[in-house]
């Protein structure tokens, strides 16, 4: 009782302190850098990552883009090239005039060289930047280049993707929060018993969301997925805690007319129940931290922090607001739309066998779809953008007009003799899907001595340590064809130069595929084991964690299996995160019902009555909780044009509905059927149930 009394006594200072903390929180949120490049989260010890770092640190080149210019005279293109070279952080630009005088007609070039840079109505140039792919300075340079060249210019490459993604995210993110707030508010108004309390919930949760987002400043940066989802997820996941406190407070008021004493007791009761509930949710998010693809750690830490702050806000800020607005709250009560579920629960009990049969029949197709969906994800982040984005249009033109779907870079020891390099290039040109290889030896051929090459071009492609080659590929990134091509190119490269490095978007994507494939299995196992242990300690049982996790995993199999049957492809990160988030966030529904069932059995109720009581008393809370998660995510899923955000929110919304149905329809029959096993494997339960039965006779 002491904790509740202290919080109630110091409620005004608590509110003042929280409001004061909003100032640094807003400043921290505004000044937290957002990372839009998924490849930045690859482990630092990978060769592709080392190669990218080497390219930037020892070659002065980071980002790389291809620019297509349509319907322009060569003289105008040359003038534009000179302007692009003056853009801040553009290191160099390679085009026809980089290695030939403009007085020589471009058509005089060998076909191989001419076709590498030209089509009937367009020409292409390669641009290198002295900053990394997702650096803010690189994005500024991309925007400036687009402004210089106008509508005839199409910029392809990862930096263009990151730039468009950032612009779209910054436009959409405030709307995500607005949609989540409005729909969550609507759900709470309908399902709770007061018109004003949903607004108070949102005020309390909103402060904790600001504290969470503001404290991200100390991490230096967070991913755009974390920024886009964290506020929505924190609202959805921690709303339950506010509902628990409100219900507990109202129950205490019926026993104690002193509002402060009632709130003190409600705080203590809520803290006990919410701590148990939040631990499983936190465990689900913490499991993401074990991904070697560190974007999982990024999202996991921020969301675990958000849940903890949600618990703190629920038992400090929310009680202070409720007591401060106690009189207005008492005047705006209304009846909840959730009816008495006693009869409904009774009808469900009568058809328990049907639900068990459905459960058994759905497991094989659900698991099959789930495993198939794992293998049908996409890794190309360009696919998550709308088709009318500038990057998508530019990449389509590059593929359609130049037959270039991806570009790799090779760093080769510059001390290798020219003959060895040419032999290596000839072998690489025979690899399936290799369109062209651009470098000294390939561009100029063996007839041109290297000492007549202009120093300006030489500095672009070579320094004291490395020589750079560009490989244009006909294969799209993140596909089996390009991954096989990368393996073959790497084999040739290592044969001629063991220190050489193959880098670029496609090689990094290949590493990401291999990394996240392992991560999916590791994160799943860790989250299941962690939550199993938590439930086992909380319920003092071995069988109950198995039953509860089985029900939620069944819901996850259905949720993640549906995309396969619906012909949908998910972004690679979605199944990894959703399986963990859905387990951690919705297993609470099962714990709530199971705890009530367990208590009823210990009190002496027979198994049928215990299951019935647990079912009808839990349904309202489960519906409110599930509706909150659904409402906060469904609107964002429908609105967002960024597929990775839309897909994850739709999976969370659908997962909430499926988990609610699974807990209400499948868990009670399982508790009923396995009642004897549960009693025998739950510490203290078997003895107490037997004693109660003996007393009844």
Residue pairs with C-beta under 8 A, 6 or more apart in sequence:
1 264
1 265
1 268
3 267
3 268
3 271
3 315
4 263
4 264
4 265
4 266
4 267
4 268
4 271
5 264
7 14
7 264
7 267
7 315
7 316
7 319
7 320
8 260
8 263
8 264
8 267
8 319
8 323
11 319
11 320
11 323
11 324
12 320
14 316
14 317
14 320
15 317
15 320
15 321
15 324
18 207
18 313
18 316
18 317
19 207
21 211
22 207
22 210
22 211
24 214
25 210
25 211
25 213
25 214
25 215
26 210
26 214
27 214
27 217
28 213
28 214
28 215
28 216
28 217
28 218
29 210
29 213
29 214
29 216
29 217
31 217
32 213
32 214
32 216
32 217
32 219
32 220
32 221
32 222
32 227
33 136
33 220
33 221
33 222
34 166
34 169
34 221
34 222
34 223
34 224
34 227
35 41
35 134
35 221
35 222
35 223
35 224
36 134
36 162
36 165
36 166
36 169
36 223
36 224
37 132
37 133
37 134
37 158
37 162
38 223
38 295
38 381
38 512
38 573
39 133
39 158
39 505
39 508
39 509
39 512
40 133
40 134
41 223
41 293
41 294
41 295
41 298
42 48
42 49
42 293
42 294
42 508
42 511
42 512
42 515
43 49
43 292
43 293
43 294
43 515
44 50
46 511
46 515
47 501
47 502
48 501
48 502
48 503
48 504
48 507
48 508
48 510
48 511
49 508
49 511
50 501
51 409
51 411
51 501
51 502
51 503
52 62
52 132
52 133
52 503
52 508
54 411
54 466
54 501
55 61
55 62
55 409
55 411
55 468
55 503
56 62
56 130
56 132
58 463
58 465
58 466
59 411
59 463
59 465
59 466
59 468
60 91
60 130
61 91
61 92
61 128
61 129
61 130
61 468
62 129
62 130
62 131
62 132
62 133
62 135
62 138
63 128
63 129
63 131
63 132
63 133
63 135
63 138
63 157
63 158
63 159
64 126
64 127
64 128
64 129
64 157
64 158
64 159
64 407
64 409
64 504
65 126
65 127
65 129
65 142
65 155
65 156
65 157
65 159
65 160
66 124
66 125
66 126
66 127
66 155
66 156
66 157
66 394
66 398
66 404
66 407
67 84
67 124
67 125
67 126
67 127
67 145
67 149
67 153
67 154
67 155
67 156
68 122
68 123
68 124
68 153
68 154
68 156
68 394
68 397
68 398
68 401
68 402
69 77
69 80
69 122
69 123
69 124
69 125
69 149
69 152
69 153
69 154
70 121
70 122
70 152
70 154
71 121
71 122
71 152
72 80
72 123
72 152
74 96
74 102
74 106
74 123
75 102
77 95
77 123
77 125
78 95
78 97
78 102
80 148
80 149
81 93
81 95
81 97
81 125
83 148
84 90
84 93
84 125
84 127
84 145
84 148
84 149
85 92
85 93
87 141
87 144
87 145
87 148
88 137
88 140
88 141
88 144
89 129
89 130
89 131
89 135
89 137
89 138
89 140
89 141
90 127
90 128
90 129
90 130
90 141
90 145
91 128
91 129
91 130
91 460
92 127
92 128
92 456
92 459
92 460
93 125
93 126
93 127
93 128
94 125
94 126
94 127
94 128
94 438
94 457
94 460
94 461
95 117
95 123
95 124
95 125
95 126
96 102
96 106
96 109
96 117
96 123
98 454
98 456
98 457
98 460
99 443
99 444
99 453
99 454
99 457
100 109
106 114
106 118
107 114
110 445
112 436
113 443
115 436
116 124
116 436
116 438
116 472
117 123
117 124
117 125
118 124
119 401
119 402
122 397
122 401
124 398
124 402
126 438
126 470
127 145
128 460
129 135
129 138
129 141
129 159
131 137
131 138
131 141
132 138
133 158
133 159
133 162
134 158
134 159
134 162
138 159
138 162
138 163
139 159
139 162
139 163
139 166
142 155
142 159
142 160
142 163
143 163
145 153
145 155
146 153
146 155
146 390
154 390
154 393
154 394
154 397
154 398
155 390
155 391
155 394
156 391
156 394
156 395
156 397
156 398
157 407
157 505
158 505
160 390
160 391
160 394
161 381
161 382
161 385
161 391
163 391
164 385
164 389
164 390
164 391
164 392
165 224
165 381
165 384
165 385
165 642
166 224
168 385
168 386
168 389
168 641
168 642
169 224
169 227
169 228
169 642
172 228
172 639
172 640
172 641
172 642
172 645
173 227
173 228
175 639
176 228
176 231
176 232
176 636
176 639
176 640
176 645
177 231
177 232
179 635
179 636
179 639
180 231
180 232
180 235
180 236
180 631
180 632
180 633
180 635
180 636
181 202
181 206
181 235
182 635
183 631
183 632
183 634
183 635
184 198
184 202
184 235
184 236
184 239
184 628
184 631
184 632
185 198
185 199
185 202
186 631
187 624
187 627
187 628
187 630
187 631
188 197
188 198
188 201
188 239
188 243
188 624
188 628
189 195
189 198
190 336
190 337
191 336
191 337
191 338
191 623
191 624
191 627
192 198
192 243
192 246
192 336
192 624
193 250
193 333
193 334
193 335
193 336
194 246
194 329
194 332
194 333
194 334
195 332
195 333
195 334
196 325
196 328
196 329
196 332
197 246
197 322
197 329
200 318
200 321
200 322
200 325
200 329
201 239
201 242
201 243
201 246
201 318
202 235
203 321
204 242
204 313
204 314
204 317
204 318
204 321
205 234
205 235
205 238
205 239
205 242
205 310
205 313
207 313
207 317
208 234
208 238
208 306
208 309
208 310
208 312
208 313
208 317
209 230
209 231
209 234
209 235
209 306
211 309
212 230
212 234
212 302
212 305
212 306
212 309
213 227
213 230
213 231
215 305
216 222
216 226
216 302
219 298
219 301
219 302
222 230
222 298
222 302
223 295
223 298
223 299
225 295
225 299
225 573
225 644
225 645
225 648
226 295
226 298
226 299
226 302
226 303
228 642
228 645
229 299
229 645
229 648
229 649
230 299
230 302
230 303
230 306
232 632
232 633
232 636
232 649
233 303
233 306
233 581
233 632
233 633
233 652
234 303
234 306
234 307
234 309
234 310
235 632
236 585
236 628
236 629
236 631
236 632
236 633
236 652
236 656
237 281
237 303
237 306
237 307
237 310
237 585
237 629
238 306
238 307
238 310
238 311
238 313
238 314
239 625
239 628
239 629
239 632
240 277
240 588
240 621
240 624
240 625
240 628
241 270
241 274
241 277
241 278
241 310
241 311
241 314
242 314
242 318
243 621
243 624
243 625
243 628
244 270
244 273
244 274
244 277
244 314
245 266
245 267
245 270
245 274
245 314
245 315
245 318
245 319
245 322
246 322
247 621
248 265
248 266
248 269
248 270
249 262
249 263
249 266
249 319
249 322
251 266
252 261
252 262
252 263
252 265
252 266
252 269
253 259
253 262
255 262
256 262
256 265
259 323
259 326
260 323
263 319
263 322
263 323
266 319
267 315
267 319
270 314
270 315
271 311
271 315
274 311
274 314
274 315
275 311
276 538
276 591
277 588
277 591
277 592
278 307
278 308
278 310
278 311
279 534
279 538
280 531
280 534
280 535
280 584
280 587
280 588
280 591
281 307
281 584
281 585
281 588
282 304
282 307
282 308
282 584
283 527
283 530
283 531
283 534
283 584
284 527
284 530
284 531
284 580
284 581
284 583
284 584
284 585
285 299
285 300
285 301
285 303
285 304
285 307
285 580
285 581
285 584
286 300
286 304
286 530
287 300
287 523
287 526
287 527
287 530
287 580
287 584
288 296
288 297
288 299
288 300
288 303
288 523
288 576
288 577
288 580
289 296
289 297
289 300
289 301
289 304
290 296
290 297
290 519
290 522
290 523
290 526
291 297
291 300
291 516
291 519
291 522
291 523
291 576
292 515
292 518
292 519
293 512
293 515
293 516
293 519
295 573
296 519
296 523
296 573
296 576
296 577
299 577
303 581
322 329
336 620
338 619
338 620
338 623
338 624
340 616
341 615
341 616
341 619
341 620
342 616
344 616
344 619
345 612
345 615
345 616
345 619
346 612
346 616
348 355
348 615
348 664
348 665
348 668
349 608
349 611
349 612
349 615
349 668
349 672
352 668
352 669
352 672
353 669
355 665
355 666
355 669
356 666
356 669
356 670
356 673
358 665
359 554
359 666
359 669
359 670
362 554
362 558
363 554
363 557
365 561
366 554
366 557
366 558
366 561
367 557
367 561
368 561
368 564
369 557
369 558
369 560
369 561
369 562
369 563
369 564
369 565
370 556
370 557
370 560
370 561
370 564
372 561
372 564
373 560
373 561
373 563
373 564
373 570
373 575
374 520
374 560
374 575
376 563
376 564
376 569
376 570
377 569
377 570
377 571
377 572
377 574
377 575
378 478
378 569
378 570
378 571
378 572
379 477
379 478
379 509
379 512
379 513
379 571
379 572
380 476
380 477
380 478
380 509
381 571
381 644
382 391
382 392
382 395
383 571
383 643
384 571
384 642
384 643
384 644
385 391
385 392
385 641
385 642
385 643
386 392
386 641
398 404
398 405
399 405
399 476
402 435
402 472
403 435
403 474
404 435
404 472
404 473
404 474
405 473
405 474
405 475
405 476
405 477
405 482
406 472
406 473
406 475
406 476
406 477
406 482
406 504
406 505
406 506
407 470
407 471
407 472
407 473
407 504
407 505
408 470
408 471
408 473
408 486
408 489
408 502
408 503
408 504
408 506
408 507
409 468
409 469
409 470
409 471
409 502
409 503
409 504
410 468
410 469
410 471
410 489
410 493
410 500
410 501
410 502
410 503
411 466
411 467
411 468
411 500
411 501
411 503
412 421
412 424
412 466
412 467
412 468
412 469
412 493
412 496
412 497
412 500
413 465
413 466
413 467
413 497
413 499
413 500
414 462
414 463
414 464
414 465
414 466
414 467
416 467
416 496
416 497
418 440
418 441
418 446
418 450
420 496
421 439
421 440
421 441
421 467
421 496
422 441
422 442
422 446
423 496
424 492
424 493
424 495
424 496
424 497
425 437
425 439
425 441
425 442
425 469
427 492
428 434
428 437
428 471
428 489
428 492
428 493
429 437
429 442
431 485
431 488
431 489
431 492
432 481
432 484
432 485
432 488
433 473
433 474
433 475
433 481
433 482
433 485
434 471
434 472
434 473
434 474
434 485
434 489
435 472
435 473
435 474
436 442
436 471
436 472
437 469
437 470
437 471
437 472
438 469
438 470
438 471
438 472
439 461
439 467
439 468
439 469
439 470
440 450
440 453
440 458
440 461
440 462
440 467
442 469
444 450
444 453
460 468
461 467
461 468
461 469
462 468
471 489
473 482
473 485
473 506
475 481
475 482
475 485
475 506
476 482
477 505
477 506
477 509
478 506
478 509
478 510
478 513
482 506
482 510
483 506
483 510
483 513
486 502
486 506
486 507
486 510
489 502
490 502
493 500
493 501
493 502
494 500
512 572
513 572
516 572
516 573
516 576
519 576
520 575
520 576
520 579
523 576
523 579
523 580
524 579
524 580
527 579
527 580
527 583
527 584
528 549
528 553
528 583
531 545
531 549
531 583
531 584
531 587
532 545
532 546
532 549
533 545
535 541
535 544
535 545
535 548
535 549
535 587
535 591
536 542
536 544
536 545
538 591
539 545
539 591
539 594
539 595
539 598
539 682
540 682
540 683
540 684
540 685
541 678
541 681
541 682
541 683
541 685
542 681
542 682
543 674
543 677
543 678
543 680
543 681
543 682
544 594
544 598
544 678
544 681
544 682
547 594
547 667
547 670
547 671
547 674
547 678
548 587
548 590
548 591
548 594
548 667
549 583
549 587
550 670
551 590
551 662
551 663
551 666
551 667
551 670
552 582
552 583
552 586
552 587
552 590
552 659
552 662
552 663
553 583
554 662
554 666
555 582
555 586
555 655
555 658
555 659
555 661
555 662
556 578
556 579
556 582
556 583
556 655
558 658
558 662
559 578
559 582
559 651
559 654
559 655
559 658
560 575
560 578
560 579
560 651
562 568
562 654
563 569
563 570
570 647
570 651
571 643
571 644
571 647
571 648
573 644
573 648
574 644
574 647
574 648
574 651
577 648
578 648
578 651
578 652
578 655
581 652
581 655
582 651
582 652
582 655
582 656
582 659
585 629
585 656
586 626
586 629
586 655
586 656
586 659
586 660
586 663
588 625
589 618
589 622
589 625
589 626
589 659
589 660
589 663
590 663
590 667
592 618
592 621
592 622
593 614
593 615
593 618
593 622
593 663
593 667
593 668
593 671
594 614
594 667
594 671
596 613
596 614
596 617
596 618
597 610
597 611
597 613
597 614
597 671
598 678
598 682
598 685
600 609
600 610
600 613
600 614
601 607
601 610
601 675
601 679
601 685
601 689
602 685
602 688
602 689
602 692
603 692
604 689
604 692
604 693
604 695
604 696
605 613
607 671
607 672
607 675
608 672
611 668
611 671
611 672
611 675
614 668
614 671
615 664
615 668
619 664
622 660
622 663
622 664
623 660
626 656
626 657
626 659
626 660
627 656
629 652
629 653
629 656
630 653
630 656
630 657
633 649
633 650
633 652
633 653
633 656
634 649
634 650
634 653
636 645
636 646
636 649
637 646
637 647
637 649
637 650
637 652
637 653
638 646
638 650
639 646
640 646
640 649
671 678
678 685
679 685
679 686
679 689
680 686
